Amino acid sequence: LAWDVALVWTVAYKALAWAVASACMAALAWAVALVWTVAYKALAWDVALVWTVAYKALAWAVELVWTVSHKALVWAVASACMAAHKALAWAVALAWAVASACMAIGMGCGIGVDGGA
């Protein structure tokens, strides 16, 4: 009887110990998986956030530089065209004034357009 009781007690004790150990291992594995998943997702979210912010900042900087350089180029071309237009208009006006003065002097002297013939 003592032997049977010892056998039953040993088997029951080992079964209980195995069940407790299995439950603890399962809980530990679940906790590790949970922590790993949360940490991984947090890290992935942080990396995605940093990447998105960095990409948007870079895109904004490129767009800003492009816009400023494009506007500066347009302004420079427009300024050059305006300067050339003003210079040409001034030259035409000066030539017109000189021609008018010459015509007035010529007509005043009786030379006329046909050279006085």
Backbone as a printed PyTorch tensor [residue, N CA C, xyz], in Angstrom:
tensor([[[   0.8370,   -1.2040,    0.0000],
         [   0.0000,    0.0000,    0.0000],
         [   0.8720,    1.2540,    0.0000]],

        [[   1.9270,    1.2630,    0.7730],
         [   2.8160,    2.4190,    0.8220],
         [   3.4460,    2.6530,   -0.5480]],

        [[   3.7470,    1.4930,   -1.1510],
         [   4.3490,    1.6200,   -2.4820],
         [   3.3480,    2.1960,   -3.4630]],

        [[   2.1020,    1.7730,   -3.4360],
         [   1.0510,    2.2920,   -4.3140],
         [   0.7890,    3.7630,   -4.0470]],

        [[   0.7360,    4.1290,   -2.7730],
         [   0.5140,    5.5460,   -2.4240],
         [   1.6800,    6.3870,   -2.9190]],

        [[   2.8840,    5.8940,   -2.7350],
         [   4.0690,    6.6330,   -3.1960],
         [   4.0510,    6.7680,   -4.7090]],

        [[   3.6570,    5.7070,   -5.3990],
         [   3.5920,    5.7450,   -6.8630],
         [   2.5480,    6.7490,   -7.3240]],

        [[   1.3610,    6.6820,   -6.7630],
         [   0.2930,    7.6160,   -7.1370],
         [   0.7200,    9.0490,   -6.8140]],

        [[   1.2830,    9.2290,   -5.6210],
         [   1.7350,   10.5700,   -5.2200],
         [   2.8100,   11.0880,   -6.1770]],

        [[   3.7380,   10.2400,   -6.5470],
         [   4.8140,   10.6510,   -7.4490],
         [   4.2600,   10.9960,   -8.8180]],

        [[   3.3870,   10.1500,   -9.3400],
         [   2.7850,   10.4150,  -10.6590],
         [   1.9500,   11.6850,  -10.6140]],

        [[   1.1440,   11.8220,   -9.5750],
         [   0.2980,   13.0230,   -9.4660],
         [   1.1570,   14.2690,   -9.3110]],

        [[   2.1930,   14.1740,   -8.4970],
         [   3.0860,   15.3130,   -8.2860],
         [   3.7860,   15.7050,   -9.5830]],

        [[   4.2760,   14.6930,  -10.3100],
         [   4.9750,   14.9750,  -11.5720],
         [   4.0120,   15.5430,  -12.6110]],

        [[   2.7980,   15.0180,  -12.6520],
         [   1.8070,   15.5370,  -13.5930],
         [   1.4630,   16.9840,  -13.2580]],

        [[   1.2930,   17.2600,  -11.9840],
         [   0.9930,   18.6260,  -11.5680],
         [   2.1770,   19.5510,  -11.8700]],

        [[   3.3690,   19.0930,  -11.5650],
         [   4.5610,   19.8990,  -11.8420],
         [   4.6980,   20.1540,  -13.3430]],

        [[   4.4290,   19.1430,  -14.1340],
         [   4.5070,   19.2950,  -15.5920],
         [   3.4450,   20.2700,  -16.0780]],

        [[   2.2240,   20.1790,  -15.5440],
         [   1.1440,   21.0800,  -15.9450],
         [   1.4660,   22.5190,  -15.5640]],

        [[   1.9950,   22.7090,  -14.3540],
         [   2.3600,   24.0630,  -13.9200],
         [   3.4960,   24.6010,  -14.7690]],

        [[   4.5030,   23.7900,  -15.0200],
         [   5.6340,   24.2260,  -15.8390],
         [   5.1740,   24.5630,  -17.2540]],

        [[   4.2860,   23.7330,  -17.8180],
         [   3.7700,   24.0010,  -19.1600],
         [   2.9880,   25.3000,  -19.1960]],

        [[   2.1520,   25.5220,  -18.1820],
         [   1.3660,   26.7620,  -18.1290],
         [   2.2820,   27.9730,  -17.9940]],

        [[   3.3040,   27.8420,  -17.1550],
         [   4.2520,   28.9560,  -16.9790],
         [   5.0080,   29.2430,  -18.2700]],

        [[   5.4380,   28.1860,  -18.9440],
         [   6.1660,   28.3660,  -20.2050],
         [   5.2650,   29.0000,  -21.2640]],

        [[   4.0050,   28.5440,  -21.3190],
         [   3.0680,   29.1240,  -22.2870],
         [   2.8140,   30.5960,  -21.9890]],

        [[   2.6450,   30.9130,  -20.7120],
         [   2.4240,   32.3120,  -20.3300],
         [   3.6490,   33.1570,  -20.6370]],

        [[   4.8220,   32.6130,  -20.3370],
         [   6.0570,   33.3420,  -20.6280],
         [   6.2350,   33.5420,  -22.1270]],

        [[   5.9730,   32.5090,  -22.9000],
         [   6.0890,   32.6280,  -24.3530],
         [   5.0950,   33.6590,  -24.8900]],

        [[   3.8920,   33.6600,  -24.3490],
         [   2.8770,   34.6220,  -24.7800],
         [   3.3130,   36.0450,  -24.4190]],

        [[   3.8460,   36.2020,  -23.2110],
         [   4.2960,   37.5270,  -22.7730],
         [   5.4570,   38.0170,  -23.6320]],

        [[   6.4060,   37.1220,  -23.9130],
         [   7.5420,   37.5020,  -24.7620],
         [   7.0500,   37.8790,  -26.1610]],

        [[   6.1300,   37.0820,  -26.7020],
         [   5.5900,   37.3780,  -28.0330],
         [   4.8510,   38.7060,  -28.0270]],

        [[   4.1030,   38.9680,  -26.9700],
         [   3.3740,   40.2260,  -26.8780],
         [   4.3330,   41.4100,  -26.8110]],

        [[   5.3320,   41.2990,  -25.9120],
         [   6.3080,   42.3890,  -25.7840],
         [   7.0620,   42.5700,  -27.0920]],

        [[   7.4580,   41.4760,  -27.7150],
         [   8.1970,   41.5590,  -28.9800],
         [   7.3410,   42.2190,  -30.0500]],

        [[   6.0760,   41.8150,  -30.1390],
         [   5.1920,   42.3910,  -31.1500],
         [   4.9800,   43.8770,  -30.9130]],

        [[   4.7220,   44.2290,  -29.6570],
         [   4.5070,   45.6500,  -29.3470],
         [   5.7830,   46.4480,  -29.6310]],

        [[   6.9300,   45.9220,  -29.1910],
         [   8.1920,   46.6370,  -29.4180],
         [   8.4870,   46.7510,  -30.9020]],

        [[   8.2630,   45.6570,  -31.6450],
         [   8.5190,   45.6740,  -33.0850],
         [   7.6120,   46.6710,  -33.7860]],

        [[   6.3240,   46.6470,  -33.4120],
         [   5.3790,   47.5770,  -34.0570],
         [   5.7070,   49.0140,  -33.6830]],

        [[   6.1040,   49.2410,  -32.4300],
         [   6.4800,   50.5960,  -32.0180],
         [   7.7070,   51.0540,  -32.7860]],

        [[   8.6810,   50.1670,  -32.9200],
         [   9.8840,   50.5160,  -33.6700],
         [   9.5560,   50.7630,  -35.1360]],

        [[   8.7420,   49.8870,  -35.7120],
         [   8.3510,   50.0700,  -37.1150],
         [   7.5940,   51.3840,  -37.2870]],

        [[   6.7470,   51.7180,  -36.3330],
         [   5.9870,   52.9620,  -36.4090],
         [   6.9290,   54.1500,  -36.3010]],

        [[   7.9060,   54.0670,  -35.3660],
         [   8.8780,   55.1510,  -35.2190],
         [   9.7050,   55.3180,  -36.4880]],

        [[  10.1630,   54.2020,  -37.0430],
         [  10.9510,   54.2740,  -38.2820],
         [  10.1110,   54.8660,  -39.4040]],

        [[   8.8630,   54.4200,  -39.5190],
         [   7.9900,   54.9530,  -40.5670],
         [   7.7370,   56.4370,  -40.3500]],

        [[   7.5510,   56.8350,  -39.1090],
         [   7.3140,   58.2490,  -38.8090],
         [   8.5410,   59.0820,  -39.1610]],

        [[   9.7050,   58.6230,  -38.7160],
         [  10.9390,   59.3610,  -39.0040],
         [  11.1630,   59.4190,  -40.5140]],

        [[  10.9620,   58.3000,  -41.2100],
         [  11.1430,   58.2740,  -42.6570],
         [  10.1840,   59.2290,  -43.3390]],

        [[   8.9130,   59.2160,  -42.8920],
         [   7.9130,   60.0900,  -43.5040],
         [   8.2640,   61.5500,  -43.2710]],

        [[   8.6350,   61.8770,  -42.0420],
         [   8.9790,   63.2680,  -41.7290],
         [  10.2140,   63.6930,  -42.5130]],

        [[  11.2240,   62.8290,  -42.5410],
         [  12.4530,   63.1670,  -43.2670],
         [  12.1700,   63.3100,  -44.7650]],

        [[  11.3670,   62.3950,  -45.3120],
         [  11.0400,   62.4550,  -46.7370],
         [  10.2530,   63.7260,  -47.0580]],

        [[   9.2730,   64.0380,  -46.1910],
         [   8.4750,   65.2450,  -46.4390],
         [   9.3270,   66.4950,  -46.3020]],

        [[  10.2360,   66.5090,  -45.3210],
         [  11.1240,   67.6590,  -45.1610],
         [  12.0260,   67.8150,  -46.3790]],

        [[  12.5540,   66.7000,  -46.8650],
         [  13.4050,   66.7580,  -48.0490],
         [  12.6140,   67.2180,  -49.2640]],

        [[  11.4180,   66.6650,  -49.4320],
         [  10.5780,   67.0670,  -50.5630],
         [  10.2270,   68.5510,  -50.4710]],

        [[   9.9460,   69.0230,  -49.2540],
         [   9.6100,   70.4310,  -49.0610],
         [  10.8130,   71.3080,  -49.3790]],

        [[  12.0000,   70.8830,  -48.9330],
         [  13.2070,   71.6600,  -49.2030],
         [  13.4930,   71.7120,  -50.7020]],

        [[  13.3540,   70.5680,  -51.3750],
         [  13.5890,   70.5400,  -52.8250],
         [  12.5790,   71.4380,  -53.5320]],

        [[  11.3090,   71.3500,  -53.1130],
         [  10.2810,   72.1820,  -53.7310],
         [  10.5420,   73.6610,  -53.4730]],

        [[  10.9750,   73.9740,  -52.2460],
         [  11.2770,   75.3630,  -51.9140],
         [  12.4390,   75.8780,  -52.7520]],

        [[  13.5090,   75.1000,  -52.8210],
         [  14.6780,   75.5170,  -53.6140],
         [  14.2870,   75.6530,  -55.0820]],

        [[  13.5120,   74.6890,  -55.5830],
         [  13.0880,   74.7380,  -56.9780],
         [  12.2240,   75.9750,  -57.2330]],

        [[  11.2900,   76.2410,  -56.3330],
         [  10.4040,   77.3860,  -56.5100],
         [  11.1890,   78.6820,  -56.4570]],

        [[  12.0680,   78.8060,  -55.4730],
         [  12.8530,   80.0380,  -55.3370],
         [  13.7690,   80.2120,  -56.5330]],

        [[  14.4640,   79.1460,  -56.9470],
         [  15.3760,   79.2730,  -58.0860],
         [  14.5980,   79.5410,  -59.3690]],

        [[  13.4260,   78.9080,  -59.5130],
         [  12.6150,   79.1400,  -60.7040],
         [  12.1190,   80.5820,  -60.7320]],

        [[  11.6540,   81.0710,  -59.5830],
         [  11.1820,   82.4560,  -59.5420],
         [  12.3360,   83.4210,  -59.7690]],

        [[  13.5050,   83.1140,  -59.2150],
         [  14.6670,   83.9740,  -59.4280],
         [  15.0550,   83.9830,  -60.9100]],

        [[  15.0010,   82.8250,  -61.5500],
         [  15.3250,   82.7470,  -62.9740],
         [  14.3100,   83.5200,  -63.8030]],

        [[  13.0360,   83.3420,  -63.4850],
         [  11.9900,   84.0780,  -64.2080],
         [  12.1750,   85.5760,  -64.0040]],

        [[  12.4660,   85.9820,  -62.7770],
         [  12.6650,   87.4020,  -62.4880],
         [  13.8750,   87.9330,  -63.2500]],

        [[  14.9610,   87.1490,  -63.2910],
         [  16.1720,   87.5950,  -63.9990],
         [  15.9010,   87.7350,  -65.4940]],

        [[  15.2050,   86.7570,  -66.0740],
         [  14.8870,   86.8330,  -67.5080],
         [  13.9630,   88.0120,  -67.7850]],

        [[  12.9410,   88.1730,  -66.9350],
         [  12.0140,   89.2860,  -67.1300],
         [  12.7360,   90.6220,  -66.9820]],

        [[  13.6360,   90.7230,  -66.0110],
         [  14.3980,   91.9610,  -65.8210],
         [  15.2860,   92.2420,  -67.0260]],

        [[  15.9320,   91.2060,  -67.5380],
         [  16.7960,   91.3910,  -68.7110],
         [  15.9680,   91.8180,  -69.9170]],

        [[  14.7980,   91.1870,  -70.0810],
         [  13.9350,   91.5650,  -71.2080],
         [  13.4360,   93.0010,  -71.0560]],

        [[  13.0590,   93.3740,  -69.8400],
         [  12.5970,   94.7420,  -69.6070],
         [  13.7140,   95.7410,  -69.8690]],

        [[  14.9270,   95.4180,  -69.4210],
         [  16.0630,   96.3120,  -69.6400],
         [  16.3560,   96.4460,  -71.1300]],

        [[  16.3240,   95.3200,  -71.8470],
         [  16.5750,   95.3620,  -73.2900],
         [  15.4770,   96.1450,  -73.9970]],

        [[  14.2440,   95.9430,  -73.5730],
         [  13.1230,   96.6690,  -74.1770],
         [  13.2510,   98.1600,  -73.9260]],

        [[  13.6110,   98.5520,  -72.7080],
         [  13.7760,   99.9700,  -72.3960],
         [  14.9350,  100.5630,  -73.1750]],

        [[  16.0300,   99.8200,  -73.2780],
         [  17.1860,  100.3240,  -74.0290],
         [  16.8270,  100.4950,  -75.5030]],

        [[  16.1060,   99.5190,  -76.0490],
         [  15.6960,   99.6160,  -77.4570],
         [  14.7290,  100.7790,  -77.6500]],

        [[  13.7860,  100.9280,  -76.7320],
         [  12.8360,  102.0410,  -76.8410],
         [  13.5630,  103.3730,  -76.7290]],

        [[  14.5250,  103.4460,  -75.8330],
         [  15.3000,  104.6840,  -75.6810],
         [  16.1140,  104.9670,  -76.9380]],

        [[  16.7160,  103.9300,  -77.5290],
         [  17.5090,  104.1090,  -78.7510],
         [  16.6180,  104.5490,  -79.9080]],

        [[  15.4360,  103.9580,  -80.0230],
         [  14.5060,  104.3510,  -81.0880],
         [  14.0540,  105.8000,  -80.8900]],

        [[  13.7460,  106.1530,  -79.6440],
         [  13.3230,  107.5310,  -79.3680],
         [  14.4390,  108.5160,  -79.6650]],

        [[  15.6710,  108.1460,  -79.2960],
         [  16.8140,  109.0210,  -79.5770],
         [  17.0380,  109.1490,  -81.0810]],

        [[  16.9550,  108.0110,  -81.7840],
         [  17.1320,  108.0550,  -83.2430],
         [  16.0240,  108.8890,  -83.8770]],

        [[  14.8050,  108.7350,  -83.3720],
         [  13.6740,  109.5200,  -83.8860],
         [  13.8990,  111.0110,  -83.6250]],

        [[  14.3880,  111.3600,  -82.4510],
         [  14.6490,  112.7570,  -82.1240],
         [  15.7530,  113.3250,  -82.9960]],

        [[  16.8010,  112.5430,  -83.1850],
         [  17.9100,  113.0020,  -84.0360],
         [  17.4350,  113.1620,  -85.4730]],

        [[  16.6560,  112.2100,  -85.9640],
         [  16.1470,  112.2930,  -87.3350],
         [  15.2120,  113.4780,  -87.4770]],

        [[  14.3720,  113.7040,  -86.4840],
         [  13.4570,  114.8380,  -86.5370],
         [  14.2160,  116.1470,  -86.5240]],

        [[  15.2700,  116.2070,  -85.6810],
         [  16.0810,  117.4240,  -85.6390],
         [  16.7820,  117.6510,  -86.9670]],

        [[  17.3020,  116.5830,  -87.5250],
         [  17.9850,  116.7160,  -88.8210],
         [  17.0100,  117.1650,  -89.9070]],

        [[  15.7970,  116.6120,  -89.8860],
         [  14.7790,  117.0000,  -90.8710],
         [  14.4090,  118.4690,  -90.6900]],

        [[  14.2590,  118.8610,  -89.4100],
         [  13.8900,  120.2540,  -89.1460],
         [  14.9990,  121.1940,  -89.5940]],

        [[  16.2480,  120.8240,  -89.3200],
         [  17.3770,  121.6630,  -89.7420],
         [  17.4530,  121.7020,  -91.2600]],

        [[  17.2530,  120.5340,  -91.8750],
         [  17.3200,  120.4620,  -93.3460],
         [  16.2190,  121.2800,  -93.9950]],

        [[  15.0230,  121.2120,  -93.4760],
         [  13.9120,  121.9650,  -94.0480],
         [  14.0770,  123.4510,  -93.7650]],

        [[  14.6540,  123.7600,  -92.6210],
         [  14.9000,  125.1680,  -92.2850],
         [  15.9240,  125.8000,  -93.2170]],

        [[  16.8340,  125.0090,  -93.7270],
         [  17.8530,  125.4880,  -94.6510],
         [  17.4060,  125.4110,  -96.0860]],

        [[  16.2280,  124.9060,  -96.3060],
         [  15.7160,  124.7720,  -97.6490],
         [  16.2120,  123.5500,  -98.3760]],

        [[  16.7950,  122.5980,  -97.6530],
         [  17.3380,  121.4010,  -98.3210],
         [  16.1900,  120.4650,  -98.6890]],

        [[  15.3010,  120.1830,  -97.7290],
         [  14.1620,  119.3130,  -98.0040],
         [  14.5530,  117.8600,  -98.0750]],

        [[  13.5420,  117.0480,  -98.3420],
         [  13.7410,  115.5860,  -98.3630],
         [  14.4790,  115.1760,  -99.6060]],

        [[  14.2700,  115.8790, -100.6940],
         [  14.8850,  115.4300, -101.9610],
         [  16.2620,  116.0320, -102.1660]],

        [[  16.8380,  116.5780, -101.1470],
         [  18.2030,  117.0760, -101.2430],
         [  18.2760,  118.4860, -101.8370]],

        [[  17.1640,  119.1990, -101.9310],
         [  17.2020,  120.5660, -102.4060],
         [  17.0030,  120.6980, -103.8820]],

        [[  16.6160,  119.6570, -104.5600],
         [  16.4630,  119.7010, -106.0050],
         [  15.2130,  120.4770, -106.4110]]])
